[in-house]
Amino acid sequence: MDKKKIRKYFWYFIYILSFVFILYYIVKYSSYITQIFSLSFLPFVLIAVGLNILAFIAMASSWAYMVKRHHKASYISLLHIFFISQITRYVPGNIWSFIARFTNNKKIGVNNSATAYFLAIENLNLIVTAAVFSLFSIGLLRINSSVPLILAILLSFCFMIVFFFFPHLFKNVIDRFAAKFHVKADYTSLSKKDLIVVFILFIAYWTLFGSAFFIILQGFHRISSISLLSAIGMNAAAWIIGYLSFLTPSGLGVREGIFVLFLQKSLGAIPALTIAIISRVVFTFSEVLCLGFTYIANKVRNGKIVGWVKKRDKMFMLLLLLILIYIAYFSFLTIVRNHNLYSGRFDLGNMVQVIWNTSHGRFFQLTNSDTDHIVSRFAIHADIFLVLFAPIYKIFSTPNLLLILQSTALGLSAIPIYILAKKVILNRFISFVIAVSFLFYPPLEWVNFYEFHAVAFAVPLLLLTFLCVYSRSYRWAFLWALLAITTKEEIGLIIFLFGLYIIFKNKDVRQGVVFLLTGLISSIFFLFVVIPYFRPNDSGHFALSYYTDAAVSSAGGVAKDLLTHPWNIILRLFNPLSFYYLIQLLFPLGFLALLSPATFLLSSSELAVNLLSSDYFMKTIFLQYTSAIIPFVFIASIFGFKKTVDKYDGWYKKYLIRYLRISWQSVLLIWIISMTILGSAIFGALPVGYNNASYVLYAKEGTDVINRLEQLIPARYSVSATNSVGAHFSERKYIYTFPIKANSADVIVVLEHASFEIVDNGVIQRTVDFLEDGKNYIEVYHKDNLYVFEKKGLKLDLSPINHI
């Protein structure tokens, strides 16, 4: 037997041995692994698969881009060839993928000389970018020190700056490589611009690939000591070491060993090995999916489906796909949030009760959360838009429906963003990037995440209003404006500002006066007539105390107090919290909104409502209070982009393009993309964010009991429950906030020491002790901090919860 066969069978043996080890591990630690694969871990795996697929597409696109510059081949065929070669790495090793690339490229007319040149560019990019990104893992060598990570970031940043501005250095290396191996570089050489495009695609590859690994880390265990950058660096370091062992099957065993080396210090050997194996499974599964997708797409390339797609706006269709992903993700996230007891009586329960009561003939009614009275929702807010959900809620009576509809409305809001950007900027790709930035915009994600609110629907309605105003379709604009007014009492002030915009910008006085009067009259009517009428003793809005220290009880009194004390206005507007709030709003779009003040100031009334308030929560992006501001951040950013390009394009053509070969539009586009990524990482709700919302995927104690209990208590019975579980019992006429009606409600449900509780835990505990010692209630369930009491003589069978 010759040496080649011995070497071949040796690596087959290593390959089989690796899989035997993995199977042995799975069998030995099966009970430990099954605890991981639960409902809470599944979404992390799905997100990781999605990110891996995007990463592979980015890397495959770099190959397709190079080949298509010199050869007539379809993009889908080139992607399919790439993924075939990637799969062949598993038998017998990495070196086989090169052979597969040569063999398959010949079939589509790409000669070996060109293939060798493109492979040289690809692998040099892979090694260089992997080496740069692996610097981020230096911080893991000393987890308690951020200095190595900061140095790594600075070194990486310097390298990328050098590459972008001096790409000919990289090109010289490629050409020398080609000359050494007698490759016809003149025939296949790429321009500096082409090399930059390929380099950017590989940066995207490592960012997405590392983010997928970070998601798996977060799903397995919320590891606070390992940041997103460290995870990306660890992934790149593991890959490059596995790649150097080019005869091993896709670095199998080597990459996993590096992961264990990095993770065992903070997790332990067995959990670290588990993560490594899960990462490998997700990685391989994603590659197989890519191969399957490209195979199917290649088969139907000349069919009707592709022909239909070619006639459409491809950017818009890709945006629709991303919108569907957004809707699916946030629908799932908010439903799980409610299921796992992270929603409350405030605010989901209140909204559900109003809609449920309206669907049962009690128009716009709810139980007052501070008392035991039935009141109109108008006593709190004039968000009559909620009534529109009553007919469909009558058919599908579940809060999940409301959460899905909210996610759908917010996701679809990216469409008017795209259309407006295309009308203003006249560039589909830039419009697509801005629309995608909208889907990654942190304030939007937190509005979607936090409960359910009518004002959230002001986002699409205000966007549609402005789009129609810009197109001078005033009838449609007026319809959308009227619907927006119904989402909250002060939205009419924004429509008032729309009227001023139409008068001074569109030069249409008649239409402007209509919007101006409609907005002003509606807000005055709601604030000064409707809300005081439905509140006890004709008192004004419940939030008036947020705006003054004086003893006033009307909106007019608050306005007078602020105007007569201008210093208070200055103090409320100009303070660190207000500045940080504005940074959170503007940072993810690179502060471009400030370049178009005329459009951004359409949100000035809502900004004033938030900034002048003494309530801390109204100055954060993590609740619903940014809903009416979000549209105008993007509208102003679109116009700011256009204004900047028009104003400075001549100067940049003279200097920037002359010396650096890059347009001003490209500079702004890179700026938006960079700030969107940073903004999402710092402020966003996605799992890759610093303040991410993935904690809701972990069920609280008593979750199964509460979800079963809400099915056992008929709607005719009254319930007194703590805020943390109140949303699950709001589909009834009487739902009280514990300890209200703790002496007369039919059923009492208490979850002690829960987050976001509005009643002091001492009061809750004393009331529970009283109920346990009293004679009016029977304790039907008690485990840890969850108590369930049933009124004596009720004869309501709640015993099934004792078997959970």
N, C-alpha and C positions, 0 to 999 in steps of 0.2 A: 504494500500500500504506500503510495507516494505521500510527500509532506503536505500537499494541498488537501488531500482527503483527510489526513490525520487532523489537520487544523480545523477543517470543516466540521468533522464529527465531534471534535473537542468542544467547539462552541455550541453545537447542538446539545451536548451533554450539560453545559453550563446553563443553557436556556431552559432545559427541562428541570434541572435542579432548582433554578430560581422559582419556577412555578410550583414545584413540590413543596418548597419552603413556605411559599405564600399560602398554599392549601393547608399545610400543617398548622400554620399560625392561625388561620381562620377557624379550623376545627378546635384547636386547643383553647382559643379565647372566644369561642362563639357566643357565650353568654355576655361577655363584655362588649362585643361588637354589636349584638342585637339591641343593646341599650342605646347605642348611638343612632341607629337607623329608626328614628321615630318620626312622628309628624313634624316636630320642631326642626329636625335635621334635613328633611326632604327639600324644603325650598332653598337651602344653602347649596345642596348638591345640584339642583336645577339651575340656579344662578351661575354656579361654577361651570357647569356644562355650557351654558350660553356664552359666558366670557371666553372659555376655551375655544369655542367655535369661531367667535369673532377674532380671536388671536390667530387661529390657523388660517382664516380667510385673509387676514392682513399679511401674513408671511407668504401665503400662496399668491396673493395679488402682486407682491413684489416680483415674483418669478414671472407671472403672466405679463406684467408691465414691461419687463426687460425684453421678453421674447417678442411681444407685439410691436415693439419699436422697430423691428427689422424683419418680421415674418408675418404673413397673413394667416393667422390662426385664431379660432374663436376663444374668447375669454373662458367659457365654461370648459372647453376641451383642455386648455392649459391648466386650469384648476384641478381637473380630474386627473391629469397626468401627475401633477404635483402630489396629490393625496395618495395615488397608487404607490409612488416612490416612497412616501412617508411610511405607509403600512409595511412595505417590504423590509424596513429596518428591523422588524421583529424576527425575521428569518433570513440569513443567520446573524445579521448585525447592521450597524449604521452604514458600512461600506457598500452594502447591497443597494441602498437607495440611490447611490450615484450611478450604478450600473443600470438600474431601472429607468433613471432619467434619460440616459443616453439611448437606451433601447426604444422607449416610447416616443422620444422626440423625433427619432428618425421616421416614425410612421406618419408624422404630420409635416415632414419636410425640413426639419431643423437639423443642420449638419453637426457633426461631433465637435468641430472647432467652435461653433457658436455656443453649443451646450457647455463645453468646458469653460469658456469665458464667463458665461452667466453663472455657472456653478462657483467659479472663483469669486465673483462679486457677492453672491449669496452667502457663501461660507465665511468670507472675510467680514461681511456685515454682521453675521451671526456671532462670530467670535469676538469682534470688537465691541458690539453693543452688549453682549452678555458679560464681557469683562467689565464694562463701565457700570452696568446695573448691579453686578455682583459686589461692587464697592459698598452698596447700601447695607449689605449683610455684615459689614465690619462692626456695626453697632451691637450685634448680637454677641460678640466676644466679650463685651462689658455692658450688660443690659442696663445697669444703673447709670451709665454715662451716655450723654447725647453728643459728646464731642466727636467721636469717630464718625458718627452718622452725618453730622454737619460737614465735616471735612470731605466725606465721600460725596455728598451732594454738591459741594463747591467744585471738587475735581471733575465730577460728571458734567456739571454746568459749563465749566471752562472747556472741556473737551468738545461738547456739542456746539459751543460758540465757534471754536476753531474750525470744526468741520463745516458748519453752515457758511462761514465767510471765506474759507479756503478749501473748497472741495477738490481742487486740482491736486492737492497733496495725496488725497485718497486715490484719485484717478491714476496718479503716477505709479503707485504701488500695484494697482491692478494691471496696468499696461506692462510693467516690468515682469510681473508674474506671467502674463500672456506671452511675452517675448521669450522668456526662459523655456517655456514648454512648447514653443513654436506654434502658438495659437494665433490665428489671423485677427489680431486686435483691430486693425484698420477696418475690417469688414463688420465687426460686431461691436465696436466701441460705443459707449454711451456718453451723452453730454453730461456736463456738470449738473444741470438741472435734473436729469434722469437719476443721477446718483443721489441727489438730495431727496428725491421722492422715495427711492428705495430705502434710504436711511431712515426717513420718517416712518415708513411702514414697519420697519423692524423695531423702532422705538415703541410704536403702537402695539406690536406683537408682545414685547416683554412686559409692557405695562398691563395689558389685558391678561396675559398668561400668569403673571405674578399676582394680579388681583383675584384671579380664580383660586389660586392657592390660599390667599388671605381669607377668602370667603369660606373655604373649607375649615381653616383654622377657627374662624368665628363660629361656624356651625357646630364644630366639635366641642369647643370650649372658648369662652370669651377671654382670650389671652391679652391682657392689657399691656404686657411687656413687649409684645411684638407688633410693631406698627405696620402700616401698609407698605411703606418704603422698604422696611426690613424684610417683609415677606417677599416682595418683588426681588430684592437682592439675593435672598436665600435661594429662591427658585432659579435665578440666573446662575448662581454659583454651582448649584447641584447639576444644572444642565451642562455647564461647560466642562465640569469634571467627568460627567457621564459621556459627553461627546468625545473627549480625548481617548476614552476606551472604545474606539470606533468599531472594534470587532464584537463588542457585546451587543445583544439584541436591544436596541434603543436605550442603551445605558441601564438596562434592567438590573436592579440590585445596587448599582453604584449610586444613582440618584437617591434611592431610598436610604442608603447608608449615610449620605451627606445630610439628608433631612433629620435623621435620627441624631446625628452628631450635633446639629444646631439646636434641636428641640428638647433633647433629653434633660438638659440642665433645668429648664423651666417646667417641663411636663412629666418627665420620667421616661424610661426606655420603652415600656409597652405602649402608652398613649402616643409617643412620638412615632413608633413603628406603625401604629394603626393609622395615623394621619398620612404617613408616607404611602402606605398601601392604598388607602382611599384615594389619595391624590393620583396615584398611578392608574387606578381603575377609571376614575373620572376622565383623566387625560386620554386613555386609550379609547374609551367609549365616545368621546368627543371626536376623535380622529375618524373612527368608524362611521359616525353620523355624517361627517363632512364628505367622506368617500361615497356614502350612499346618496347624499343629496346631489353631489356633482354627477354621479352616475345617472340618476334619474333625469336631471336637468340636461345632460348631454344627449340622452335618448330622445327627449322631446324638443331639442333645440330648434329643429326646423318645423315643428308642429304649430298648431293653432294658438296654443297658450303663449309661446314665445313671440309669435307674430302679433298677438294682441298686446303683449307687454311693450313691444317696440314702439307701438303707436301712442303709448301713454307717457306721461311725465314720470320718468324713472325715479327722480328725486322724491316726488310726491308719493309714489307707491312705496318707496323705502321708508318714508316718514310714516305712512299708514301702518307698516309693519312694526315700527318702533312704538307707535301709539298703542297698538294692540298689546305689545309686551308691557308697556307702562300700565295699561288698564288691568291686565291680568295680574301683574305683580301687586299693585296697590289694592286691588279688590281682595286678593288673597291675604295681604298683610293686615288690612283693616278688619276683615272677617275673623282672622285668627286673633287679632287684638281683642275683639269683643268676646270671642269664645274663651280666651284665656284670662278674662276678668281684668283687663286693663282699661276698658271703657267704664263710664259711670252714669249715674243719674244726671250729672252735669257733664256733657250736654246731650249725649246720645239719647238717654232716657227721656228727657224733656221733649225732644223733637219727635221721638217715637210715640209718646203719649198724645201729643197734639194731633199727629197724623192719624193715629188709631182712633181717637175720639171723633175726629171729623168724619172718618169713614163709617162710624157707627151713629152718626146723626147729631153729635155734640160738637158743633162747629167751633173750631179753634180754641178748644178748652184743654186745661191741664190742672193738675193738683199743685197748688202753690207750694214750692219747696220749703218755704219758711214757716208756713202755717198748715192747717188741715183743710183749707177752703179750696173749692173749685173756682178757678179764675179764667179769664180770657188770656190767651197768649199776648194780646195787645197790651196787657198790663206790664209786660217785660220788653218785648220787641215787636215791631210792626213788620215781621217777616212772613207776610201772608202767602208768599210763594210756596210755603209748606203745604198749603191746601191742595195744590196741584198734584201732590203725590197720593192723596186720599183714595181716588178711584182705583188706581192700580194696587194700592196697599190692601184694599178690600178683597182683592183676588189673591194676592201673594203677601200674606201677613207675616213678614219677617224683616227685622232690621238689616239683614244681609242685603236685601234688595236696595235699600237706601244707600248703603255703602258702595255697592256696585255702580249705582246710578251716579253717585258723586264722583267716583274714580273715572267713569266713562266721560262725564261732562268736562272734567279737568283735563283728561288726556286729549280729548277732541279739540280742546282750546288751542292746540298747536297748529291746527289747520288754518284758522284766520291769521295767526302769526305768520305762517308760511306765505299765504296769499298776499298779505299786506307787504311783507318784505320783498316779495317778487315784483309787486307793483312799484315800490319805491326804489329799490336797489337795482332791479332789472337783471338779476343774476340768480339762477335757480340754486346753484350749489351754496352760495352765501345764505340764501333764504332758508335752505335746508339746515345749515349749521345753526342758524339762529333759532329755528323751530325745535331742533334737537336740544339746544341749550335750555329752551323753555321746559322740556321734559325733565331736565336735570337741575332745574332751578330750586334751591332748598326751600324758600318760602312756600312755593307751590306744593312741594312734597309734604311739608308739615301741615298745610291747610287740609290736604287730602288725608293725612294720617290721623289728625286729631278729631275724633268723633264725626259728627255729621251736622252741617249747618246750611241754612238756606243761602247765606251770604257767599258761600263757596261758589254758587252758581252765578254770582256776579262776574266771575272771571271770564267765562265764555260770552256772557251777555254784553259786557262792556267792550270786549274785543270786537264782537260783531257790530255793536253800535258804532264804534270808531271806524271800522272797515267800511261800513255803509256811508258814514259821513264823509270819509275820504273819497269814496266813489260817487258822492252826491246822490245816493239813493235814500232820500230822506224819509220816505214812507216806511221802508224796512228798518231804517235806523230808529225811527220813532217807536216802532213795535218792540224792538230789542230793548230800547231805553225804558219803556213802560214795564217790561218784565223785570229789568234790573232794579227798578225802583221798589218792586215788591219784595226784594230779598232782604232789605233792611231799611230802617227809617231814614238814615242819613245819606243813602245813595242818591236821593234826589238832588243833593248839593253838587254831586259830580255831573249830573245831567244839566244843572244850571251852568256849570263851567263849560260843558259841551256847547251850550247856547252861545256863550261868549266866543268860543273858538270858531263856531260857524260864522258869527257876525264879523269878526276881525280877520280870520284866516281865509275862510271861503268866500267872504264878502257877500253873504246872503243874509240880509237883515231879517226878512220875513220868517224864514225857517229858523234862524237863530233865536228870535223872540219866542217862537213856539216852544223850543227846547228849554229856553231860559225860564219861562213862566211855569212850564210843566214841572221842572225840577224844583224850583223854589217853592211853589204852592204845595207840592206833595210833601216835602220835608217839613214845612211849617204846619201843614195839616196833621201829619203823624206826630210831630214832636210837641206841638202846642195844644192840640185838640184831642186826638185819638188816645194817646198813651195816658195823659192826665185823666181823661174821662173814665178809663177802665181801672185806674189805680185808686186805692182807698183815699178818701178825703181830698180828691182831685190833686194829689201830689204829682210832681213832675217825674221825669225819667229816673229809674233807680240808680243810674250811673252819674247823676249830677254831682254827687259828693266827690267824684274823682277830679273835678275841675275847679273847685273853690273850697276855701276854708270857712267861708261865710255861711251863715244859716239861711240859705235860700232853697226854695223847693220848686223852682221853675227854670226852664231853659233860658227864658228872658233874663231872670235874675242872675244866672251864671254868666251870661254874655255881658251884662252890665258890670258885674264885679270884675271880670277880666279886663274890660276896657278902661275901667277907672283905676286899675292897678296894673299898668303895663309892665312894671318890673317883674311881676309874677310870671307874665308871659315869657319874658326874656329868660328867666331862670329855668322855666320848664323846657323851653326850646333848646337852650344852649347849655347842655350838661353832658358828661361823659356817656351816660346811658343812651341819650338821644343820638349822639354821634355814632355810637356803636350800632345802634339800630339802623341808621342810614347806611353804614358800611355793610351790614348784613344784607340789606336790600340791593345795594348797587354793586358790590364787589363781584358777584358771579357773572356779571355782564361787563366787567372792566370799566365801570363808571361811565359808560358811553351815554347813559340817559341824561347826564348833566350837560351834554353837548346840544341837547334839544330841549331847553327849558320850557318852551311854549307847550309842548305835548306832555312833558313830565308833570307840569303844574296842574294838569287836569285832575291829578290825584291829590292836589294840595288840601282840599277840604278833609279828606280821609287822613292824610298825614297830620293835619292839625288836630283832628280828633284823637289820634294816638299819641302824638308828641306832647300835647297839653295835658294829657291825663296823668294823674298821680299813681295810677295802677301799673305796677311793674309789668304785668303780663301783656298789656297793650303795647309795650315797647319791645317785644320779642317777636321773632319770626316763627316761633314754635306753636302758635295757636292760629285761630282763624282771622285775626285782626288785620292781616295783610291782604286779604282777598281782593279788596277794591283798589289796592295799590299795584299789585302784580301786573295787570294788563298794561299800565302806563310806563312801568320800567322797561318793558319790551318795546312798546310803541315808540317811546322816546329813544331807546337804543337803536332802533332801526333808522329813525330819522337822523340820529347823531352819527351813525355810520355813514349814511349818504352825504350828510353835510361835511363831514371831515374829508371824505374822499374828493368831493367836488372842490373844496377849498384848498387842499394841500397837494393834490395830485400833480399839479404842474411843478411844484418845488421838488417833489420826490422823483419825478421823471428826470429832472435835471441832475439830481445828486444820487439818490438811492438806487434807481435803476441803472444809472450810468456806471456806478462802481460796484454795486452788490448784486445786480441782476434780479431784483425782487420788487414787485409792485407794492404800492401803498395799500391796496385792497388786501393783498396777501399778508402784509404786516398786521392789519387790523383783524383779519381772520384768525391768524395764529394767536393774537392777543385774546380774542373772544374764546377760542378753544381752550387756551391755557387757563384763563380765569374761570371758565366753566368747570374744568376739572378740579382746580384748586378749591373753588367755592363749594362744589359737591363734596369734596373730601373733608373740608373743614366744618361746613354747616349742614350738610345734607342728611336726609333720612335713609339713604341707601346703605347697605351693609358695609360699603367701603368708607363711609363717612366717619369722622371722629365722634360725632353725636348720633350715631346711627340708631335706627329703631328696631334692630333685630332682637332686642330683649323681649319683645312681646311674643316671640315664638316659643318662649319657655312658660309653660302653664303655671299659674299660681296654685297654691294649695286650695283644695275645695272646688276646682274648676269643674270636674265631672259631676260633683254633687249639685252645684248651682245650675248647670245646664240640664240636668235631669229634673231638678226641682221646679224649674219654670214650666215644664210640661205637665207637672202634677197639680199645679194650683190653677183652677179655672179663673177666668177673667172676672167673674162676679164677686170674688173674694178680695178684700183689701189687704195690702201688704205694706209693712213698715220695714224698710231695708236701709242699710248703710249705703253711702254714695257708690262705693266700689262694686256693689252688686245690683244697684238699683236699676240699671239699664236692662237687666234681664227680667224684670217684673213690671215694666212700664206699659204693657199692652192691657191696661185695665183702667177703670174709671178712677179708682183711688189707689195711689201709690205715694207713700209718705217717706220723708227722709228721717231715718231713725236718729234720735229717740222720739220724734213726733209720733203720736198715737201708739206709743209703746204699751199703753194700758187698754187699748180697745181694737187695734187692728186684728184681722183674722189670723194672719201669719206674720211672724217676725223673723227676718233673716239678717244676721249680723256677722260681718267679717272684720275682726279686730286688727289693728296695726297695719292696715292696708295703705298703700301710697295714695296720694291725692284725696285723702279723707277730709271732709269739711267740718267734722265735729271732733272735739277734743277726745282723745282716747280715754282719758280719765272719766269723762262723762259716759262714754259708751260702756266702759267696764262696770261702773256703778249701776247703770241701768240693767245690764246683763245680770249682775248679782241680785238685783231686786227681783228680776223675772224668775231667776232660779229659786229664790226663797218664797216667792208669791204663790197664790192659789188659783190664779186666773189662767195660767198657761202651762202647757206640758212641753218639756224639752224633748223634741223628737230626734234631734241630732246634735252631737257635739264632738268635734275632733279638732285638735289644735286651736286655731283662732276662729273657727267657723261654728256658729250657733244657729239652730233653727228651732223656733217655738211655734206651737199651734194652740189656738184658743180652746179652752176646755169646752166640750159639748159641740164642737164644730163637726166632728166625725169625718174629717178629711184624711184619707189614707196617704200618709207620706212615708210609710215604712220602706218603699223601694230604695230610698236613698241610703238606708242602713246597710245595703248589700253592695254599695259601690266602694 
